[in-house]
Amino acid sequence: MAYQTIRQEYLEIPVVTRAYATACVLTTAAVQLELITPFQLYFNPDLILRNYQVWRLITNFLFFGPVGFNFLFNMIFLYRYCRMLEEGSFRGRTADFVFMFLFGGLLMTIFGTFVNLVFLGQAFTIMLVYIWSRRNPSVRMNFFGLLNFQAPFLPWVLMGFSLLLGNSIIVDLLGIAVGHVYYFLEDVFPNQPGGGRWLRTPSFLKMLFDTPEEDANYDPLPEDRPGGFAWGEGQRLGEQELHSLSKRQTSSLCARKSYASKYLQGP
């Protein structure tokens, strides 16, 4: 019973959030079990270009360090804000959500080569938090019961929290920068005078992730309709036709009986 409940709850998570969070948990579990090491996961442009270890372009987004406070903190924020985005402003737009992942990951990878970061998962989480916060400006937030503020200040509060813990704020600044680029190109610039939409989801992503909308004016062919072809309905014969048909059948039956009797008697 408990297994069925957990399975149902898991399957109710939106598909992109479920896939990303699951990949992060499985990657961390593999490191904890010493099946792989972080040295096989981290972002290294030289190994990617010279040794063709292209998996590092993805795996560096999946590892948040060993199981501990930092891992749990990042996973909670990743799951919460990734799911709220997918169920909120990206509801019914899975292809656009995947494209946001690809755009943010690409831009973060390019910037990451200049700031010497080896794992970009935390910065990616900050990017998701930033985009959600800008699209929900009126939401009131409470940080550990200590601070009350509007949602757009959340990324900056998290950066201040990282600073208090003695962590580098480069990760937070990178996530905020990439999140702002996406937010500006997607939500701000298209609404400006002379602006336009620069970010367009490729059609192949829409074919893969979005179900086509049904046309209300579509008239299916007869063979596509429920029940197949409409062959028409029969008409009931009147009493006169029934009497005539019965008389012909009776005459035919008598003739066959007479023929059979003569055949059996012989000459």
C-alpha positions in Angstrom: 0.0 0.0 0.0 2.8 2.4 0.9 4.6 1.5 -2.3 1.6 2.3 -4.4 1.1 5.6 -2.7 4.8 6.6 -3.2 4.7 5.4 -6.8 1.5 7.4 -7.5 3.0 10.6 -5.9 6.2 10.1 -7.9 4.3 9.7 -11.2 2.3 12.9 -10.5 5.5 15.0 -10.6 5.7 16.8 -14.0 7.9 14.9 -16.4 10.8 17.3 -16.8 11.1 17.9 -13.0 10.8 14.2 -12.4 13.5 13.4 -14.9 16.0 16.0 -13.7 15.5 15.4 -9.9 15.7 11.7 -10.4 19.0 12.0 -12.4 20.5 14.2 -9.7 19.5 11.7 -6.9 20.8 8.7 -8.9 24.1 10.5 -9.7 24.7 11.4 -6.1 23.8 7.8 -5.0 26.3 6.4 -7.5 29.0 8.6 -6.1 28.1 7.7 -2.5 28.3 4.0 -3.4 31.6 4.6 -5.1 30.4 3.4 -8.5 31.7 6.6 -10.0 33.8 9.5 -8.8 33.2 13.2 -9.1 36.4 13.3 -11.2 34.3 11.6 -13.9 31.5 14.1 -13.7 33.0 17.6 -13.4 33.1 20.2 -16.2 36.4 20.2 -18.0 36.5 21.8 -21.5 39.9 20.2 -22.3 38.7 16.7 -21.6 35.5 17.4 -23.5 37.2 18.8 -26.6 40.4 16.6 -26.7 39.2 13.3 -25.2 35.6 13.6 -26.4 34.1 13.1 -22.9 31.0 14.9 -23.9 29.0 13.4 -21.0 30.6 16.1 -18.8 28.4 18.7 -20.5 25.4 17.0 -18.7 26.8 15.3 -15.6 28.2 18.5 -14.1 24.6 19.7 -13.7 23.6 16.6 -11.9 26.0 16.5 -8.9 25.6 18.8 -5.8 28.2 17.3 -3.7 28.0 14.4 -1.1 24.8 13.8 0.8 24.6 16.5 3.5 23.1 19.9 4.2 24.2 21.5 0.9 22.8 18.6 -1.2 19.5 18.6 0.6 19.2 22.4 0.4 19.8 22.4 -3.3 17.5 19.5 -4.0 14.6 21.0 -2.1 15.0 24.3 -4.0 15.5 22.5 -7.3 12.4 20.3 -6.9 10.2 23.1 -5.5 10.9 25.8 -8.1 11.4 23.6 -11.1 8.0 22.0 -10.4 6.2 25.3 -9.8 7.6 26.6 -13.1 6.5 23.5 -15.0 3.1 23.5 -13.4 2.7 27.3 -13.6 3.9 29.5 -16.5 5.0 26.4 -18.5 1.9 24.3 -18.0 1.0 22.6 -21.3 4.3 23.9 -22.8 6.7 21.1 -22.0 8.8 21.7 -25.2 9.2 25.4 -24.2 10.4 24.2 -20.7 12.9 21.8 -22.2 14.1 24.6 -24.5 14.6 26.8 -21.5 16.7 24.0 -19.9 18.8 23.8 -23.1 19.3 27.5 -23.5 20.2 28.0 -19.8 22.5 25.1 -19.8 24.3 26.2 -23.0 24.7 29.8 -21.8 25.8 28.6 -18.3 28.4 26.3 -19.9 29.8 29.2 -22.0 30.0 31.5 -19.0 31.4 28.6 -16.8 34.5 28.4 -18.9 35.5 31.9 -17.9 34.7 31.7 -14.2 36.4 28.3 -13.7 33.4 26.4 -12.2 33.5 22.6 -12.3 29.9 21.9 -11.2 27.0 24.1 -12.5 24.0 22.4 -10.9 23.7 25.0 -8.1 23.9 27.8 -10.5 21.2 26.2 -12.6 19.0 25.9 -9.6 19.4 29.7 -8.9 18.5 30.3 -12.5 15.2 28.4 -12.0 14.5 30.4 -8.8 15.2 33.7 -10.6 12.9 33.0 -13.5 10.1 31.9 -11.1 10.6 34.9 -8.9 10.4 37.4 -11.8 7.2 35.8 -13.1 5.6 35.9 -9.6 6.4 39.3 -8.3 3.5 39.6 -6.0 4.2 36.5 -4.0 5.2 37.1 -0.4 8.1 35.0 0.8 9.4 34.0 4.3 13.0 32.8 4.7 13.4 30.5 7.7 10.9 32.7 9.6 13.4 35.5 9.7 12.8 37.6 6.7 9.6 38.6 4.8 10.0 39.9 1.3 8.6 39.8 -2.2 9.5 37.0 -4.5 11.9 39.0 -6.8 14.3 39.4 -3.9 14.6 35.6 -3.3 17.7 35.0 -5.5 19.5 37.9 -3.7 18.5 36.6 -0.3 19.9 33.2 -1.2 23.1 34.8 -2.4 23.4 36.6 0.9 22.8 33.3 2.7 25.7 31.8 0.7 27.9 34.7 1.7 27.1 34.2 5.4 28.0 30.5 5.1 31.4 31.5 3.6 30.6 30.1 0.1 31.6 31.8 -3.1 28.8 34.0 -4.6 30.1 33.4 -8.2 27.7 30.5 -8.5 24.7 32.6 -7.4 25.7 35.5 -9.7 26.1 33.1 -12.6 22.6 31.7 -12.0 21.1 35.2 -11.7 22.8 36.4 -14.8 21.7 33.5 -17.0 18.2 33.6 -15.5 18.0 37.3 -16.3 19.1 36.9 -19.9 16.3 34.3 -20.4 13.7 36.4 -18.6 14.6 39.5 -20.6 14.6 37.8 -24.0 11.4 35.8 -23.3 9.3 38.2 -21.2 10.6 41.8 -21.5 12.2 42.4 -24.9 9.2 41.1 -27.0 6.9 43.6 -25.3 9.2 46.6 -25.9 8.7 49.0 -28.8 10.6 47.6 -31.7 11.3 44.4 -29.8 10.8 40.9 -31.0 10.9 37.3 -30.0 14.4 35.9 -30.3 13.9 32.7 -28.4 11.7 30.2 -30.4 11.4 26.6 -29.5 12.5 24.3 -32.4 9.7 22.4 -34.0 11.3 19.0 -33.3 11.1 19.7 -29.6 7.4 20.5 -30.0 6.9 17.3 -31.9 8.7 15.3 -29.2 7.1 16.8 -26.1 3.9 18.6 -27.0 0.7 16.8 -28.0 -1.0 18.3 -31.0 -4.1 20.3 -30.4 -7.3 19.0 -31.8 -9.1 21.1 -34.4 -12.7 21.7 -33.4 -13.7 22.2 -37.1 -12.0 18.9 -38.2 -14.5 16.6 -39.9 -13.0 13.0 -39.9 -13.3 10.7 -42.9 -16.1 8.1 -42.7 -13.6 5.3 -42.0 -12.1 7.3 -39.1 -15.5 7.8 -37.4 -16.6 5.6 -34.6 -18.3 2.6 -36.0 -16.7 3.0 -39.5 -18.7 3.7 -42.6 -22.4 4.8 -42.2 -24.0 2.3 -44.6 -27.5 3.6 -44.0 -30.5 2.0 -42.3 -32.9 -0.5 -43.8 -36.5 0.2 -44.4 -39.3 -2.1 -43.0 -41.3 -3.9 -45.6 -45.0 -3.3 -45.7 -47.6 -6.1 -45.3 -48.2 -6.4 -49.0 -44.5 -6.9 -49.7 -44.2 -9.4 -46.9 -47.2 -11.4 -48.2 -45.8 -11.4 -51.8 -42.3 -12.5 -50.5 -43.8 -15.3 -48.4 -45.9 -16.5 -51.3 -42.9 -16.7 -53.7 -40.8 -18.5 -51.0 -43.7 -21.0 -50.5 -44.0 -21.7 -54.2 -40.3 -22.2 -54.6 -40.3 -24.6 -51.7 -43.1 -26.7 -53.2 -41.4 -26.9 -56.5 -38.2 -28.2 -54.9 -40.2 -30.8 -53.0 -42.0 -32.0 -56.2 -38.7 -32.2 -58.0 -37.1 -34.2 -55.2 -40.0 -36.7 -55.0 -39.8 -37.4 -58.8 -36.0 -37.9 -58.5 -36.3 -40.3 -55.7 -39.1 -42.4 -57.3 -37.2 -42.7 -60.6 -38.7 -43.4 -64.0 
